């Protein structure tokens, strides 16, 4: 894949929606309107692939001329998905990168969705030129995390699944944005759960900065001021587009 490309397509597959756009790789901004389709019920591989095709066809970039990066909500090791928190269990141990490359007829770069959001914030956003440890959290259907140390990604951290002491449910189950919606929590009630989560992250990792991404980050003023932390916490500069931008940026590493 050429390293001279100045634009690429990023596709961000989530538990409820699949988003894509053409991205300017020099500035880290969208060059097109964002296209979004619903994640198919059950999120099985063939159905997700078909939905990604719809996104690419709508963008008019279904051929291989423009590099493509794809973000996915799972642990990803060497192109294989190793978990399935909010998608079909068929993805566990699945050769996902190869599946998408064959199904789309083009090379791609395939990575964890929170990790690519972290890459977007390191290259173009709130984590750029930040020394030390940055923890990005994406609050949505689940809680995704990206660990960034001096600008270097440590992949597949999955800190949303940290267990709560003497509790059956992990932090993702009670503190994701989906839990707020499901239980009709107020911003204050939800912030109380986030407080416990970020306190735990502080205790374990002593980070230098928290970045909050995901769709709810556009409402950061509603809940971030309610948190009392030792670590600075800011919204992701690219908000819910960070996954698209980061996936596009990583597309140039496709083999």
C-alpha positions in Angstrom: 0.0 0.0 0.0 1.5 3.4 -1.0 2.6 5.6 1.9 2.2 8.7 -0.3 -1.6 8.6 -0.1 -3.1 11.8 1.3 -6.6 10.4 1.8 -8.1 7.1 2.9 -11.4 5.6 3.9 -12.2 4.7 7.5 -15.0 2.4 8.5 -15.9 2.1 12.2 -18.0 -0.9 13.1 -19.9 -0.6 16.4 -22.5 -2.5 18.3 -25.3 -0.4 17.0 -24.0 1.4 13.9 -21.5 1.2 11.1 -20.0 4.5 10.1 -17.6 5.5 7.3 -16.1 8.5 5.5 -13.3 9.6 3.3 -10.5 11.2 5.4 -7.8 13.7 4.8 -4.7 12.0 6.2 -2.7 15.2 6.5 -5.2 17.1 8.6 -7.2 14.3 10.1 -10.6 15.6 9.0 -13.5 14.1 7.1 -13.6 15.0 3.4 -17.2 13.6 3.0 -20.3 13.5 5.0 -20.3 10.6 7.4 -22.3 7.6 6.1 -24.0 5.5 8.8 -26.1 2.3 8.6 -27.5 0.2 11.5 -25.4 -2.7 12.6 -27.4 -5.8 11.6 -29.3 -7.6 14.3 -27.0 -10.4 15.7 -24.0 -8.8 14.0 -22.9 -12.0 12.2 -20.0 -11.8 9.8 -21.8 -12.1 6.5 -24.4 -9.5 7.5 -21.7 -7.1 8.8 -19.8 -7.5 5.6 -22.9 -6.6 3.6 -23.5 -3.5 5.6 -19.9 -2.4 5.1 -20.4 -2.8 1.4 -23.4 -0.5 1.6 -21.3 2.1 3.4 -18.5 1.9 0.7 -21.0 2.0 -2.2 -22.7 5.0 -0.7 -19.4 6.8 -0.4 -18.5 5.8 -3.9 -15.2 4.2 -2.9 -16.0 0.5 -3.4 -12.8 -0.1 -5.5 -9.3 -0.5 -4.2 -7.9 2.8 -5.4 -8.3 4.5 -2.0 -6.7 2.8 1.1 -9.2 1.3 3.6 -9.0 0.8 7.3 -11.7 -1.0 9.3 -12.2 -0.7 13.1 -14.1 -3.4 15.0 -15.3 -3.8 18.6 -13.2 -6.8 19.6 -9.7 -7.8 20.6 -7.8 -8.0 17.3 -4.5 -10.0 17.1 -2.8 -10.3 13.7 -6.1 -9.8 11.9 -8.1 -12.3 14.0 -10.9 -11.2 16.3 -10.5 -12.8 19.7 -13.6 -11.5 21.6 -17.2 -10.6 20.9 -18.7 -8.4 23.7 -21.4 -6.7 21.6 -21.4 -8.8 18.4 -22.1 -12.4 17.4 -20.0 -15.1 19.1 -19.0 -16.3 15.7 -16.3 -13.6 15.7 -14.3 -15.3 18.4 -11.2 -16.8 16.9 -12.4 -15.5 13.4 -9.9 -14.6 10.6 -11.7 -11.2 10.2 -9.2 -9.3 8.3 -8.8 -12.0 5.7 -12.7 -12.4 5.6 -13.1 -8.7 4.8 -10.3 -8.6 2.3 -11.8 -11.5 0.4 -15.3 -10.1 0.7 -14.4 -6.6 -0.4 -11.8 -7.6 -3.0 -9.1 -5.3 -1.6 -6.4 -4.9 1.1 -7.4 -3.4 4.4 -6.0 -2.7 7.8 -8.2 -4.2 10.5 -7.9 -3.1 14.2 -9.7 -2.7 17.5 -12.1 0.3 17.5 -10.9 2.0 20.6 -7.3 1.5 19.6 -7.9 3.3 16.3 -9.7 6.1 18.1 -6.5 6.4 20.2 -4.4 6.7 17.1 -6.7 9.5 15.8 -6.2 11.4 19.0 -2.4 10.9 19.1 -2.0 12.0 15.5 -4.6 14.7 15.2 -6.2 15.4 18.6 -6.1 15.7 22.3 -3.2 13.2 22.9 -0.9 14.8 20.3 2.5 15.7 21.9 1.3 14.5 25.3 4.1 12.8 27.3 3.5 9.9 29.6 0.5 7.6 29.8 -2.8 8.6 28.2 -5.9 6.4 28.6 -8.6 7.0 26.0 -12.1 5.6 26.9 -14.9 5.3 24.4 -18.3 5.3 26.1 -21.0 3.8 23.9 -22.6 0.4 23.6 -19.7 -0.8 25.7 -16.5 0.8 27.1 -13.5 0.6 24.9 -10.0 1.7 25.9 -6.7 2.6 24.3 -3.4 2.9 26.2 -1.0 5.4 24.8 2.5 5.8 26.2 4.6 8.7 24.8 2.5 8.5 21.7 2.9 4.7 21.3 -0.2 2.5 21.3 -0.3 -0.6 23.6 -3.1 -2.5 21.8 -6.1 -4.5 23.1 -6.2 -3.1 26.6 -9.9 -3.9 27.1 -10.1 -2.0 30.4 -13.9 -1.7 30.2 -14.0 -5.3 31.4 -12.3 -4.6 34.7 -14.2 -6.4 37.4 -15.7 -4.5 40.3 -14.9 -5.8 43.8 -17.5 -8.3 45.0 -19.8 -7.5 42.1 -21.0 -9.9 39.3 -21.0 -7.3 36.6 -17.9 -5.6 35.2 -17.6 -1.8 34.7 -18.8 -1.9 31.1 -22.1 -3.4 32.2 -23.0 -0.6 34.6 -21.0 2.5 33.3 -21.2 2.3 29.5 -23.5 5.0 27.9 -25.9 2.2 26.9 -26.4 1.5 30.7 -27.4 5.1 31.1 -29.9 4.8 28.3 -31.2 1.4 29.4 -31.8 2.4 33.0 -32.9 6.0 32.2 -30.2 7.5 34.5 -29.7 11.2 34.9 -26.3 12.7 34.0 -25.6 12.9 37.8 -26.5 9.3 38.4 -24.4 8.1 35.5 -21.5 10.4 36.5 -21.5 8.6 39.9 -20.8 5.3 38.1 -18.1 6.9 35.9 -16.5 8.3 39.0 -16.0 4.8 40.4 -14.6 3.6 37.1 -12.1 6.4 36.6 -11.1 6.2 40.2 -10.2 2.6 39.7 -8.2 3.4 36.5 -6.3 6.1 38.4 -5.5 3.6 41.2 -4.2 1.0 38.8 -2.4 3.1 36.2 -1.7 6.7 37.5 -2.3 8.1 34.0 -1.3 11.6 32.9 -4.4 12.2 30.9 -7.9 10.7 30.3 -9.6 11.3 27.0 -13.3 10.5 26.6 -14.6 9.5 23.2 -17.7 7.9 21.8 -20.9 9.5 20.7 -21.7 10.8 24.2 -18.5 12.9 24.2 -20.5 15.6 22.3 -22.3 16.1 25.7 -19.1 16.2 27.7 -20.2 19.4 29.4 -23.1 17.5 31.0 -21.0 14.9 32.9 -17.2 15.6 32.9 -17.6 18.6 35.3 -19.4 16.2 37.7 -16.2 14.1 38.0 -13.6 14.7 40.8 -10.3 13.2 39.6 -6.6 13.8 40.2 -6.0 13.2 36.4 -7.1 15.8 33.8 -10.0 14.5 31.7 -11.0 16.0 28.4 -13.3 15.0 25.5 -11.8 13.5 22.4 -11.2 16.2 19.9 -12.7 14.1 17.1 -15.6 12.9 19.3 -17.4 10.1 17.6 -15.4 10.4 14.3 -12.2 9.3 16.0 -12.7 5.7 15.0 -13.2 6.6 11.4 -10.2 8.9 11.3 -7.9 6.5 13.1 -9.0 3.5 10.9 -8.2 5.6 7.8 -4.8 6.6 9.3 -3.9 3.0 9.9 -5.0 1.9 6.4 -1.5 2.7 5.1 -0.1 -0.1 7.2 -2.0 -2.8 5.3 0.3 -5.5 3.9 
